[in-house]
Every structure is written in C-alpha cells, then in structure tokens.
Amino acid sequence: IGKDILANGGRGLDAVEQVLRYFESDPKFNAGIGAVYTSAGTHEMDASIMNGKDLSAGAVAGVEHVKHPISLARLVMEKTSHVLLAYQGAEQFAEKMGIKLVPNSYFDTKLRYNQWQEYRKRLEEGKHGTVGCVVLDEYGNLAAGTSTGGMTNKMPGRIGDSPIIGAGTYADNNGSAVSGTGWGEKFIIHDVAFNMTALMKYKGYSLKKAANEIIHKILQPNDGGIIAVDKKGNYVMEFNTLGMFRGVATSSGKFEIKIWK
Ligand code: ASP
C-alpha cells in the first residue's frame, strides 16, 4: 500500500496513514479491531503521526470508539492547535470531524480475548502487535506513525508510548523517522524515538549506530524494537526481543518481510 502511494507521487504522510489504516482493519494486529483488552475487559487505543518536514504532529490516547485512531491523530495534527487529545475530548473532536463512533465491542476478537484470559491466569507478558510505519517520500520528507491497543491487561487510563511524540513516534528530516514497539513505559522513560534523532543531530551518529545504542545499550533485553529511516533512505529494523514482525519496500524494488533475527 505504502509503496504504491509513494510510487504515484504520494506524500509520506498519506503512506503512513493508509498503511496503518490497513493494519487497524486487520484483527491480527493490536491496533483498531484486534486491540488488546484492558484489565476491565475493554479496549483503549493510542496512535500518533508526525511530519518530519515541519515537525508537526498529532496524537490520540485512550480512544474507545474510533475505528481508525491513526486518522484521528492526523486530524489532531492538521485541524487543531494541539498535539495530543485523549478520552472523551478526543472522541468529541472525532464526531465534530464527521467520524462515526462505534461501540467498544467492535474491537473484540477471540484471539485477544483468549490472550487476556491466559495472561490473567499466568500473569505472563501478553503478546504485542502494535503497528508502525516510517517513510521517506520522493520529496525528501520523512514521516512516522504508530497505532496500538496498548499492553494486555493494562489499567484503564494507562497511556503508553505510542501516542507520545518523542517516545513511540518521531520524525525530523534532519534526523530520522521512528516508530517503536515494546514495553511502552521504557520507551517513555528513555524518549526512544526522539533520542534517535538527538544522537544523529547532536552527536553525528549514523542511523545504524543510533539504533544500536538505543536498542542494545539504553534499553534492556526484551524491551522492544524500532523501525527507522533517514533522509538518505538508510533504514533499520532493530529489536532486542526474540522477533519483530517487520517489512520494507523501496523504490529500487526491495520487498522483504521478516519475523525473527
Ligand atoms: N508499545 C505499546 C504500548 O506500550 C505496546 C506494544 O508495542 O506492543 O502501549
């Protein structure tokens, strides 16, 4: 989807939004339908998007009735003077923008329900499945977006890294476009996505060196991973977990999907 949009001269932001809308419609991913359950048995979703050209950004947190949180995040970026809207305020804004709200049960899936029950039985870490997309478009602009249902059995009201600009998402044409997945609290504390750009801008690190530093030296094993791209088209998909579902498509014809190391 992203490749087609970009090959037809589309903007990076459109590619990010449409790729993430696709994932949000697929119950296999922990975003939109298929979002994990909170400890109260409901779904609360977070999403964010950022434009590396002018550092504009938008995000929503704790939305319970919006099919495509990523599109609402984009509306926050483009139609308000704010960066992050949460809970009822975000949903009132969605309605004002003409988005039809859906019952929270729309996001229910058997898979996530069973995972939640398993989690409660064994108190083990739930499966992830946050979705993210980072893009360099033909105009030389970077864009990034992330969408998630959060972590299985999270407390109602818990907000993770995904809607926090600088934690789970960041894009700066002078650094990198980054989307993260993993243990959100760690990503917030270490400002993972912003620090990628900080290491590149202020310390002259390459994308690869910055990713290595953050994923393997600052974060701890099993905390998570990132996908990132810079303005030269270098990309990394670095993680310290066992695996990370990931893929890349380039204008030179590379098309690759991977799970394990
Ligand atoms: N980072 C997400 C969160 O903490 C979860 C994930 O990536 O699986 O909300």
Residues whose N, C-alpha, C, O or C-beta is under 5 A from the ligand:
A	BS01	LIG	H128 G129 T130 T148 G150 M151 G160 D161 G180 T181 G182 W183 G184 E185
